Amino acid sequence: MSPVAVLTSDETEPASGFERVASRIGKAASGDAPVLPDELLTRARRQRAQVGAGSIERTVLLGIVLAGLENVPFEDAAALLDVKPARLEKMMHGDESIPDNRKDRWEQLAEVLRNLHSVVRADATWRWLNTAVPEFGGRTPREVARERRGLERLVELTIRYRDPSFS
């Protein structure tokens, strides 16, 4: 049977959409033997149970921010996200849900990175985060980000970077 025929058959299928797709892919790839290990299916069920209205949005936001911090050491990226490295790793792998209270901070950080990367190469992010800024009394953006309104101040600064009259 061709993979297309397997994907369109009317066989009795598992209950969830994920299991249905996994089952179809497994059958198409190797007969009736499943391709996905039980551990992956278990993780997928757990993630599906954790999905709330904004969970997917927060997961995508985390991915966007981490992509913008690609050249930043993991521990420092975790600090910017205001999450312990071990917890961030669990969030990245879907072993822990992302709390809603992280969204505003992460959105601001994503905006800082978007503005910054419009004027500076992405591989210079780490250097920028550790460069003293006179406007901040010689403190670095990484230090300012830890303050209560620090990311707001960094958003304002990086917006000005994009202004053609900025010098």
C-alpha positions in Angstrom: 0.0 0.0 0.0 1.4 3.4 -0.9 1.9 6.1 1.9 -0.8 8.2 0.3 -3.3 5.4 0.5 -2.4 4.8 4.2 -2.9 8.4 5.0 -6.3 8.5 3.5 -7.6 5.1 4.7 -10.7 4.8 6.9 -9.2 2.5 9.5 -10.0 2.7 13.2 -7.7 5.3 14.5 -6.4 6.5 18.0 -8.5 9.2 19.7 -6.3 12.3 19.6 -5.2 14.2 16.5 -1.5 13.8 17.5 -1.8 10.0 17.9 -3.8 9.8 14.7 -1.1 11.5 12.7 1.7 9.6 14.5 -0.1 6.4 13.8 -0.6 7.2 10.1 3.1 8.3 9.7 4.2 5.2 11.5 2.1 2.9 9.3 3.2 4.8 6.1 6.8 4.6 7.0 7.1 1.0 8.2 4.0 -1.0 7.8 2.2 -1.4 11.1 5.2 -0.8 13.4 5.0 2.7 15.1 7.9 5.1 14.3 7.5 7.2 17.5 8.7 5.8 20.8 6.3 5.5 23.7 8.2 8.2 25.6 7.5 10.7 22.8 3.8 9.9 22.7 3.7 10.2 26.5 5.3 13.6 26.3 2.9 14.7 23.6 -0.1 13.7 25.7 1.4 15.7 28.7 1.9 18.7 26.5 -1.6 18.5 25.1 -2.9 18.4 28.6 -1.0 21.5 29.5 -2.2 23.5 26.5 -4.3 26.4 27.5 -5.5 29.4 25.6 -2.1 31.1 25.6 0.2 28.2 26.0 1.1 27.8 22.3 1.6 31.6 22.0 4.0 31.6 25.0 5.9 28.6 23.5 6.3 30.4 20.2 7.4 33.6 22.0 10.0 31.6 23.9 11.3 30.2 20.6 11.5 33.6 19.0 13.4 35.1 21.9 15.8 32.2 22.1 16.5 32.4 18.4 17.4 36.1 18.9 19.7 35.1 21.7 21.4 32.4 19.6 25.0 33.5 20.4 24.3 34.3 24.0 25.4 31.7 26.6 22.4 29.6 27.9 22.8 30.8 31.5 22.8 34.4 30.4 19.8 33.9 28.1 18.0 32.3 31.1 18.8 35.3 33.2 17.5 37.7 30.6 14.3 35.6 30.5 14.2 35.7 34.3 14.1 31.9 34.6 16.6 29.5 36.1 18.5 27.5 33.5 17.1 24.1 34.7 13.6 25.4 34.5 14.2 27.0 31.1 15.4 23.7 29.8 12.3 22.0 31.0 10.1 24.7 29.3 12.1 24.3 26.1 11.5 20.5 26.0 7.9 20.7 27.0 8.4 19.1 30.4 7.0 22.2 32.2 4.4 24.6 31.1 5.3 28.3 30.6 3.5 30.5 33.1 1.4 33.4 31.8 3.3 35.9 34.0 6.4 35.6 31.7 4.7 36.8 28.6 5.0 40.6 29.0 8.7 40.4 29.9 9.4 38.1 27.0 7.5 40.3 24.5 9.6 43.2 25.6 12.8 41.2 25.2 11.6 40.1 21.7 11.0 43.7 20.8 14.5 44.7 22.1 16.1 42.0 20.0 14.0 42.8 16.9 15.0 46.5 17.1 18.6 45.7 17.8 18.9 43.2 15.0 17.5 45.7 12.5 20.7 47.8 13.0 23.3 45.3 14.4 24.1 41.8 13.2 22.5 39.1 15.3 25.9 37.6 16.2 26.8 40.9 17.9 24.0 40.6 20.5 26.2 39.2 23.2 28.8 42.0 22.7 26.0 44.6 22.8 24.5 43.1 26.0 27.9 43.6 27.7 28.8 47.0 26.4 28.5 49.9 28.8 25.9 52.5 27.6 26.6 56.1 28.7 22.8 56.8 28.9 22.6 54.1 31.6 25.4 55.5 33.7 28.0 53.2 32.2 25.9 50.1 33.0 25.4 47.4 30.4 22.1 46.4 28.8 22.4 43.1 30.5 22.6 44.9 33.9 19.7 47.3 33.0 17.5 44.3 31.9 17.5 43.1 35.5 15.9 46.3 36.8 12.2 46.7 37.4 11.6 48.8 34.2 14.8 47.8 32.6 13.4 46.2 29.5 11.1 49.1 28.9 14.2 51.3 28.9 16.0 49.0 26.5 13.0 49.0 24.2 13.1 52.8 24.1 16.9 52.8 23.5 16.7 50.3 20.6 13.8 52.1 19.0 16.0 55.2 18.9 18.7 53.1 17.2 16.4 52.6 14.3 15.8 56.4 13.9 17.8 57.6 10.9 18.9 60.6 12.9 20.4 58.5 15.7 24.1 59.1 16.1 
